[in-house]
Each structure stands twice: as structure tokens, then as C-alpha cells.
Amino acid sequence: MKRANFVIVVSVVVALLFASANQITAGPSEYSRPEGILRMKHSPVLGINIPIAVWIDGVQAGAFAKGHVYQRYLAPGRHDVYASRPGQMFDSWYGTLDVRPGETYSFVVKCTPNQVYLLPVTRIN
């Protein structure tokens, strides 16, 4: 009888350890993160050889080309965002983004011969 109780206690302890380890490694979901998310995607009609450089708060934050989605987690608060064709700072798009925790800000990048601009969208696939 004592052996059966010991096996039950050990089984419960092991089950609790696995359950707590699963919670630790799972971490917060995308929807409970303390940051906001900035996403950008090329317009479907924008040329494949037109990369877009992204600057956030005066620091180059990356670049992306057609077929790729740019994604960056941002701390809550106000951020200055620039998007431009590399080497073409005069045709840049500039905007201020007030980031709230857990919010996603999605844009489609479009260009004219003289201007880059971002259109807000509800979702980027």
C-alpha cells in the first residue's frame, strides 16, 4: 500500500513539474506582449527591384523588398518612422506613430516617381 501511495505522489509531482515547465517556456503570446508591432509590405504593383529602407527614431531599422513583410516590435510611446528608397531621402515618407501595447500597425508601401507613401491597412497577409 505504501508503494502505491509513493508512486501516486511521484506521478503528481512529475506532472506538476511538466505543467510548470510548459508555462515557463511558452512565454507570452503575441497578443499579450507589452510592445506594439509595426508591419509593412510592398504594394502588389510596386516593382520587384525597389527595396524600402526603414528608419525608426532616427536609427536605420532595416530594409525589405517585394515578397517580404517588414516586422518590428516597438516599445509603447511615440516613434518617428521614415520609409524611403535607399539613397533617396528626399522622396521619403515620414510619420509619427503612437504605439500602444499589443496593437499592430500595418501599412502597404506605395511609390510614385517622386514619393514613397504608406497606406494604413487593417491586416497584412
Secondary structure, DSSP 8 states (H G I E B T S, - for coil): -HHHHHHHHHHHHHHHHHHHHHHHHH---GGG-SSEEEEEEE-TTS-TT--EEEEETTEEEEEE-TT-EEEEEE-SEEEEEEEE-TT-GGG-EEEEEEE-TT-EEEEEEEE-SS-EEEEEES---
